[in-house]
Amino acid sequence: MKLVFLGTGSGAPSIKRNVSSVALIFSDESKVWLWDCGEATQHQILRTSIKMSKIEKIFVSHLHGDHLFGLPGLLASRGLACGKNQRNIQIFGPEGLDSYLKDTLDISNTYIPYEIKITVIPTNTKSGVIYEDEECKVNYCEIIHSIKTYAFSLEEKKKEKHFLIEKAREYRIQPGPIYKSLKEGGTIQLPDGRVLHGKNFVINSQKRKKIIFGSDTTFSKNLVNFARDADLLIHESTFSIKEKENALCNFHSTAGMAAETAKNAKVKQLILTHISSRYNLKNKNNRVSEKDLLTEAREIFPDTLLAEDFMIYHI
Amino acid sequence: MKLVFLGTGSGAPSIKRNVSSVALIFSDESKVWLWDCGEATQHQILRTSIKMSKIEKIFVSHLHGDHLFGLPGLLASRGLACGKNQRNIQIFGPEGLDSYLKDTLDISNTYIPYEIKITVIPTNTKSGVIYEDEECKVNYCEIIHSIKTYAFSLEEKKKEKHFLIEKAREYRIQPGPIYKSLKEGGTIQLPDGRVLHGKNFVINSQKRKKIIFGSDTTFSKNLVNFARDADLLIHESTFSIKEKENALCNFHSTAGMAAETAKNAKVKQLILTHISSRYNLKNKNNRVSEKDLLTEAREIFPDTLLAEDFMIYHI
């Protein structure tokens, strides 16, 4: 799988960062899922190799405009681009999303030549499963923002081949051509004449990749538990530690808060996103830059990256 | 005054052309009015010298998404960019615009730190004045599209100095330095000794520039009358003559229809906009290019230009 960061700014778009959206492209590139859909997400997609027709599911974390206002236009353009013979689409999000979409598409008389199925998260639940199929499961968990907001986790169920390193060591096979051949299922002969079959060194294991799409939140213990042992946590980092008060007042996070969540949850990788345009280096009044956000986070959690628009992350 | 074309494509955005919007910047650059506001109009504005705080009025021709979906995000970002001390905004458009905006801003919990006054055009009227002040007047006129759609005219009332050429001729003054000096209000002495004062050769006259913002329509006699003698007609040209049936079925215009309107209305200048992405030369299946649209129109009405995103037109 790979992720394409389509919008990594907060609140309003800037030249450098659009408002929120991330695309998840599955390994065989047969389908794309979107996580949030700020205004001009469809414009960002035009600048990638993503095909609109392959977008199958859209998860909306909350109904603030910078995560939502691109949705009606994207759905309309998907219809215009692909005509009648395209896949239906499923959209998931907070209560109110259904009426927003219905009202907006109705008043604009937008013709959608495919079916849209909307699933809303019941307001009286804090967490649960919102989607599951043979390949993966998506859970939601309420986080702490000024309106009802959810983080989502995607847990993969894909079977992966697992090479038995310890067994290879018993035969004193070190990483190299023989090791590689065995790993790929080949048959090799050792210098002492013994023949080894790769199939005896490989087992099919359940390897569940787990990705957390964190959305807008201040530090949330719920999110720490939800993100436990994830392979990747995408977490907002609207502010630097120097504006911690601002972060708390507005239910957002500092880079340090994001890193604390990653550290406590013991995730493998943290990616900071939802970066305020005030940290853009072109603004000469800045005392803090985007790089400082990254430094702030890495002091707490070293395995941190700073997202930028069109960044691709393989997982 | 000058116009900045922010979006000149039809239906869905392309890399080359965004969906519809035109900005009108008044001569002293103190204020900006927008005509339609398709998705990512605010993103286009970021790429110009236009200040969000100077946008005072927005005219919406109809409620199709490619003319409308940028409005909530633009209003929200204008609030974030400029804080509390900014001007109020007036928005004009068809019935339904008020509930669309109210519902969208409510459900997204968007805080707008300035007043928005919405004026809707009564559905039972076909034409009328929608705004007037000391400087200019804006009329609307219903045109022919798949939903209720209006063209707008802006008529300027600016006072301009007018030189009395006939009176100068009585004194046998030919164009040249003396003529120029009089025109600028100076005092001159003729070879025969007579003294002439420029102020007696200049009168203040009402010169009304008239601009027509045409929007989506098929050929409309109403629009011909409405655009009569305008200095500029901005008219859609979604299709070429080769797709006239398509134009008629979808209540759009060919380049030729736009030119017929310009010719019959005796306007001074026609600008074609709302160009379908099918005519983008990068699409190798094209038999017709954007240039062909321009040629088609110019055969009927020579004073035609083809708009492109970020084109500036002085008037």
Interface residues (C-beta under 8 A of the other chain):
Chain A: G11 A12 P13 S14 I15 N18 V19 E39 A40 Q42 H43 L46 R47 L63 H64 G65 D66 L68 F69 G70 P72 G73 A76 S77 L80 A81 G96 S99 Y100 D103 T104 I107 S108 N109 T110 S146 I147
Chain B: G11 A12 P13 S14 I15 N18 V19 E39 A40 Q42 H43 L46 R47 L63 H64 G65 D66 L68 F69 G70 P72 G73 A76 S77 L80 A81 G96 S99 Y100 D103 T104 I107 S108 N109 T110 S146 I147
